[in-house]
Amino acid sequence: MIRTLVRSAFQTGCLSVASEGLIRQVLEMKGYQPSDLEALNALNEALNSGQIQREARCKNAMALIA
């Protein structure tokens, strides 16, 4: 599940609030696999580098463009 959410974030360049919440739920339930943690690490690096934005920041950027 986490891998799917991370893949979506990479495709769109934006991590949605809903996806963040789902990732948190999966982590809390410990319903993840080692490959999910690898994907989460890649997502964290992309967020830190600015390659992917959090949804709130994406909306702010769109408001500035409009």
C-alpha positions in Angstrom: 0.0 0.0 0.0 2.7 2.5 0.9 4.6 1.7 -2.3 1.4 2.6 -4.3 1.0 5.9 -2.4 4.7 6.8 -2.9 4.5 5.9 -6.6 1.5 8.3 -7.0 3.4 11.1 -5.2 6.3 10.6 -7.6 4.0 10.7 -10.6 2.2 13.8 -9.6 5.1 15.6 -7.8 2.8 16.1 -4.8 2.0 14.1 -1.7 -1.7 14.5 -0.8 -2.9 15.0 2.7 -5.0 11.8 2.3 -1.9 9.8 1.2 0.0 11.1 4.2 -2.8 10.0 6.5 -3.0 6.5 4.9 0.8 6.1 5.2 0.6 7.0 8.9 -2.3 4.5 9.4 -0.4 1.7 7.8 2.7 2.4 9.8 0.7 2.5 13.1 -0.9 -0.8 12.2 2.5 -2.2 11.3 1.0 -3.5 8.1 4.0 -2.8 5.9 6.8 -4.8 4.3 10.5 -4.0 4.0 10.0 -2.7 0.4 7.4 -0.2 1.8 10.1 1.2 4.1 12.5 1.5 1.2 9.8 3.4 -0.8 9.1 5.6 2.3 12.8 6.4 2.5 12.8 7.5 -1.2 9.8 9.6 -0.6 11.4 11.3 2.4 14.5 12.1 0.3 12.3 13.5 -2.5 10.4 15.7 0.0 13.6 17.0 1.5 15.1 17.8 -1.9 12.0 19.5 -3.2 11.4 17.0 -5.9 8.0 16.3 -4.3 5.8 18.8 -2.5 3.3 18.3 0.2 -0.3 19.0 -0.9 -0.7 22.2 1.2 2.4 23.6 -0.5 1.2 22.5 -4.0 -2.1 24.3 -3.5 -0.3 27.5 -2.4 1.9 27.3 -5.5 -1.1 26.9 -7.7 -2.8 29.9 -6.1 0.2 32.1 -6.9 0.1 31.0 -10.5 -3.6 31.6 -11.0 
